[in-house]
Amino acid sequence: MVTNICCLHSQFLTKVLTQKTVSSLNSFKEGSSQTIFRLQVGRSSHNLNRCQTVVIQCDYPQNADLPRYYSKKEKKPFPVPVVELRRNARERNKSSRGKPKKPVPPPKNGLVVKSLIPVAYKVLNARTTLINNLKKLLKVVPVNACKWCTEIHVGPSGHPFRSCNGSNTSVRKGAHEWTDAVIEDILVPLEAYHLYDRLGKRIPHEERFSIPRIPAVVELCIQAGVELPEYPTKRRRKPIIRLGKSEFIDADESELPDPEPQVPEFLILTEIPDAEITPPSAEEVIFLAEETLLAWEKMRTGAKRLMKLYPVRVCGYCPEVHVASTGHKAQNCGAYKHQQRNGQHGWQTALIDDLIPPRYVWHVPDVTQPLQRELKSFYGQAPAVVEICAQAGAVVPEQYTSTMRLDVGVPTDVREAEMVV
């Protein structure tokens, strides 16, 4: 978007150029990820040769809609369209035709990427820090959860919007019944099968109960190099030998010396039991909220970096996640029309929101004032972790301000809202 404003008074030019902030120009932002404004100002309408240009770049829009909600009756779209995937595959085959094959890099050859081992430990510790801090913040920041559906609300009381889709919702006319929330309501307990050999055969349907299930983020960190004694995994010291597209054998490691027990280089944090959680003091709340936001961002950015090399699959019909190049064969999908697929999952590439669901909640501009049903269109939303930290006193990161609609003025009543153009 390009905006040209010419022939303004010189005093306005001095005021705009001397200000360090551009909050007065925020209202010109639109929904694009990058916006450029050109402000041309002249001394008079007769002298246009002395116009100056101010270029303002914005990485985040002022207002943005939430990710689209997909009904249970429709399949999630592929991150990359199938047509584009086929086109890229044909181009790769055409460019590699007649050329010698290159050696397969890790982790596809069975080895771990050594540069990502510290990242995996940071993601695991960030997850533990996030859980421990949220348990403490729940002692001072009230969070409500509906008894009949999965919706939660951060505030002294639940919101008045009739959006419940749980059991007997027609009797209650969509009204929620609020109760105190727990940590599982904020961080969705998404689990995946733990693989001893991530390059081994796919899990058959008959072995679905004999293989342990652990949090999906923890499984991703284990495959990336984290060593947990309670969850052993196979570590190869030589690359595998490919016999075909899906067949391989392990290289002979008998001539290698026995691996020596190494002292762990990274400290692994542990979760605090619920009985030992104490409410933080008033001085610790803000620091705790800032640390929680930092752990949330560190966990998501680190996991996103790991997912670029260690593939994660998600079902297009249900939230099932599998950390491997291909999905498992367990026929436990219970989504819409699963009988036609015999319970099989529709695997596709997972995104960071599939691995770590953000759980959006309504943003409360003023905690002392309850939300109003008539002003629903003026309120924004944010991930539950971000909203809890914001109400605890933390500074909201810039990437969340667009969906929270912090720059939108909320009317005081319905009469004022009707006057909005």
Secondary structure as GFF3:
##gff-version 3
##sequence-region A 1 421
A	DSSP	alpha_helix	10	18	.	.	.	ID=ss1
A	DSSP	three_ten_helix	23	28	.	.	.	ID=ss2
A	DSSP	beta_strand	35	38	.	.	.	ID=ss3
A	DSSP	beta_strand	55	58	.	.	.	ID=ss4
A	DSSP	alpha_helix	82	95	.	.	.	ID=ss5
A	DSSP	three_ten_helix	114	116	.	.	.	ID=ss6
A	DSSP	alpha_helix	117	137	.	.	.	ID=ss7
A	DSSP	beta_strand	143	146	.	.	.	ID=ss8
A	DSSP	beta_strand	152	154	.	.	.	ID=ss9
A	DSSP	alpha_helix	169	172	.	.	.	ID=ss10
A	DSSP	beta_strand	178	180	.	.	.	ID=ss11
A	DSSP	alpha_helix	183	186	.	.	.	ID=ss12
A	DSSP	beta_strand	191	193	.	.	.	ID=ss13
A	DSSP	three_ten_helix	205	207	.	.	.	ID=ss14
A	DSSP	beta_strand	213	215	.	.	.	ID=ss15
A	DSSP	alpha_helix	216	223	.	.	.	ID=ss16
A	DSSP	beta_strand	241	242	.	.	.	ID=ss17
A	DSSP	beta_strand	248	249	.	.	.	ID=ss18
A	DSSP	three_ten_helix	274	276	.	.	.	ID=ss19
A	DSSP	alpha_helix	282	307	.	.	.	ID=ss20
A	DSSP	beta_strand	313	315	.	.	.	ID=ss21
A	DSSP	beta_strand	321	322	.	.	.	ID=ss22
A	DSSP	beta_strand	347	349	.	.	.	ID=ss23
A	DSSP	alpha_helix	352	355	.	.	.	ID=ss24
A	DSSP	beta_strand	360	362	.	.	.	ID=ss25
A	DSSP	three_ten_helix	373	378	.	.	.	ID=ss26
A	DSSP	beta_strand	381	383	.	.	.	ID=ss27
A	DSSP	alpha_helix	384	391	.	.	.	ID=ss28
A	DSSP	three_ten_helix	398	400	.	.	.	ID=ss29
A	DSSP	alpha_helix	401	404	.	.	.	ID=ss30
A	DSSP	alpha_helix	414	418	.	.	.	ID=ss31
###
